[in-house]
Amino acid sequence: VLVLGLASSVITAIIAALVLCEVVTSLKLDRKTELYLVVYACFAIGLGAALTPIGEPLSTIVVSKLKGPPHNAGFGYLFGLVGLWVVPGVLLLAFMAARRMRSVEAGHAGMRQDQNETSSTVIIRAAKVYIFVMALVLLGAGLKPLAEMTVAKLCAWQLYWLNIVSAALDNATLAAAEIVPDMVRDKITAILMGLLVSGGMLIPGNIPNIISASKLNIRSREWAGAAVPLGLAMMAAYFFILMITGHMAAK
């Protein structure tokens, strides 16, 4: 979980999710344990992939929208912005996964993939994501005037909790609609952390969730039962910490 979470910022969330599926199917643990392992790992991948522009669509969109003044976002911008919050979260998720697996015995049927990946299917997935990101860039540009009139006027803490809807909507789409260059760093941090954490709670919220659930035949109710309590707890914890550090005071 730790390795996939941090490596996803370099190998991309898609590859990390595919590796996760291979690892899980080889463990042969009971289904409930494997379900929680997948959920923890997808939360970690969703967080870690946001550290670089190549990790996932959300990070690509954010850097694209903030590449000009006053932020002048480059390759390391997101790591400097949310790395302090993301890395401890990935470490915590890895610890939780290790603790759950500590007393589990192998030898069960475990989860099975619906089909093995080939080079062509991986390329097709990557191409679809590229097209998706291009569409979101155009969407973000089109929604910029509306975002400046509405979203930009909300406080950081309001946007943080409003972004819990990214559990059901892809968080990259919301990032494209919400973030504008005129926002201060603290407000962008609050928006991103809300999107990243809540994106793991339901299957549609993030790319690794979609890939893992599809390949391992995880039902929506199963995923929600394991991920929603964890996501809400993480949302509350991050909110408390960001509030104490002053990030939620941004307007």
N, C-alpha and C positions, 0 to 999 in steps of 0.2 A: 504493500500500500504506500509506504513512504517513497520507495524508488519510483513507482509509477506516478505518484502525485507530483514529485519534483521533476521527473524526467519528461512529463507531458508538456512542459513548457518548451522543450526542444524537439521531441519526437512527434508532437501534436497529440491532442486529446483523442483523435481517431485511432492512431496506432496504439496508444496506451490502452484504450478500451478493448481493442482486438487482442492485445497481449493478455489483458486481464481475463478475457474469456477463455483463452488457451490455458492459462494457469488454473483457473477455477475448475475447469472440466478435468484436469489432471489430478486434482486433490482427492476426489472421491470421498467427500465429507457428506454429512447429512444435509438435506436441502435447506433447512433453516439457517444453519451456520454459513453455508455458501451464499445464501441470500444476503445476510448481513455483511459478509465479506465484500460482496459486489457493491452493496450500497455504500459502505465505508470508502471503498476504493474509488467509486464514481464521485463521491463528494470531494475526495482528495484530488482526483484528476481535474475536476471542474475548478477547484481552487488553484492548483498548481499551474494549469495551462494558461491562466490569466497573467502569468508573470512576464511573458514575452508576446510580441505581436504575432508570432507564428503558432502559438499554442492552440488557440481556438478562435472561432469567429468573433466572439465578444471582444477579445483583446485586439484583434485586427481592426475592428470597427472603431474602438476607442482611440487607438493610436492614429488611425486615419483622420478622425474628426478633430484631434488635438495637435496635429503635426505643425500647425502654424502658431503664430503668436496668440496669447501670451505664454502658452505651455511649451511649444516647440518640442512636442513629444517625439522621442526617438526609440531605439530598440530597448534601452534600459529604463524607459520612463515608468512603465507599469511596475517593475520590480521596486523602484524607488518609492512609488506611490502606495502600493498595497503589500509589498513583500513582508513588512513587519507584522502584518495581520494574517497573511496567507500561510507563511511557513509554520508558525506555531499551530495553526489549524490543521495542517497536513500532519504534523507530528502527533497531535492529539488523536486524529483519526487512525493513524498507524498504531498507536498504543491501544486504542479500543479494539481494533481488529486483532492484534496479537493477544490481547487478554481474552477475547471470546474464543480464540482457537486453541488456547493453552491446554484445556482439558478435553479436547475433542479427539475422537479416534477416527482413523481412516477406515476404508473398507465398505463404505456405503455406495449406492448407485450414483448419487450426486447429480449435478446438472449436466446436460448434454447440449452441444451446439446444434442449431438447426442445420447448418452446413459449414464446411470448412472454407476458409478464405483462400482465394487464389490471387495472383498478382493482378489479374484483370479486374476482379471485384474491388480490390483495394484502390486501384487507379480510378475506377468509376466512382467510388465513395468520395475520393479526394476531389474529383472533378465536380461532383454535385455540391460539395461544400464551397468550392471556389466560386461557382455560379451563385450560390446562396449569399456569400459574402459580398459579391459584386452588387447583387440586388439590394442588400442592406445598406451599402454605401450610398446608392442612389436614393433609397428610402430616407436615410438620415439627412441627406442634402435637401430633399423635398420637404421634410418635416421641420427643418431648422427654424423657419419663421414662427411656426406654431409652438415649438418647444421654447423659444425665447419669450413668447408671450404668456405661456402657461406654466410649464414645468420649471423653468428657471426662477419663477417667483415663489415656489414652494421651499420650505425649510429642509435642511438636510435630513432631519429625523422623520419628517413626513414622507420624503421620497424613499427613505430606507424601508419603512414599513409598507408603503404602497407597492414596492417592488417585490413583495411576497407573491404577487400574481405571476412572477416569472416561474413559479413552480408549475404552472399550467401553460405558460407561454414561453417560447424560447427566449432566454435572457439576452441573446445577441440582438434580437429584434427590439427589445425594450431599450437596450443601450443605444441603438441607432436612433431611437425616437427621443430619448431623454437628454443625452449629454450634448452640451454646446460649449464652445470655446470660452464663453464669457464666465463660466462657472469657476469658483475658486477650488483649490486642490482638496480642501477638507470636504466640500460638498461632493466632488467627484468620488472621493474615497468612500463616503457613505453610500452613494448610489451603487458603486461597484460591489461593495461587500454585501449589500442587500441582494443584488442580483446573483452573485456567485453562490451565496449560501442557500437562498431559497430555490435556486435552480436545480438543486439536487433532490428536492422533496418529492417530485412527481416525475414520471418518465418523460413527458414532453419538455421538461425544463432545460435539458442540456444534452449535448451530443453524446457523451459517454453513456448517459442513462439510456438513450434511445437505442444505441448500438448493443449494449449489454443485455437489455431487456429483450430485444428482438432475437439475438443470437442464442440466449439461454432460456428463452420461453418463460420469462418472468411476467406474471400478470400484474395489471395496474394496482389491484387491491393488495397484493403481496408487497409490492414496492412501497406503496403508501404506508402500510402498516409498519414497515421497518424504517422508512426514511422520514416521514412527517414528524414524529416525536423528536428524532435527532435534529432535524432541520430547525424546528421551533426552538429547541434548547440552544442551538448554536446562534440563531438569530438573536435571542434574548441576551446571551453572553456577549456577543459582539456589540450589541446595542449598548449594554452597560459599560463596556470598556471604552467604546468610542465616545460615549457621553462623558465619561470621566476625563478623557484626554482632550475634550473640547471639539472633536470633529463634528458632533451633532449640532453645534451652535451656529454652524455656517448657514447663511441665508442667500 
